[in-house]
């Protein structure tokens, strides 16, 4: 099982927003490496650290879970969307996403400065200078350490199958925010 770090600007979509809506399609990712992580590598049930980027201070606010298999990002087909891609079509999508569901919010956010000050996290991608990728793999040891620092233990086993969207689920107005 892999672990991940996902970034979102809290003014656009925060861990509190995910807690409120419970499940969110991770739309608007337009970096091929980040897309490939979602499309080819993420599996339902895997856990992700939820990182508030472009915040003062930036840091990890909680944990989310991959809630289903990858599917085409609908914003690529919407001409009014800032994430519209004229080269994409429903028959040949270019951009893929997964849905994330809320797991927990940490007792307090772990700031980037706190992460960088912990020697056991020095090799973590988010701690590296110039690392701006919005979706990153996280080593199991780093994930465990961050959850310890955040005051959370993974007492929830991963889902064994894709979690269906709740019957009230509709795409969020925050589409294209991640």
Secondary structure, 3 states (H helix, E strand, C coil): CCEEEEEEECCCCCHHHHHHHCEEECCCCCCHHHHHHHHHHCCCCCEEEEEEECCCCCEEEEEEEECCCCEECHHHHCCCCCCCCCCCECCECCCEECEEEEEEEEEEEEEHHHHHHCHHHCCCHHHCCCCCCCEEEECHHHHHHHHHHCCCCCCCCCCCCCCCCCCCCCCCCCCCCC
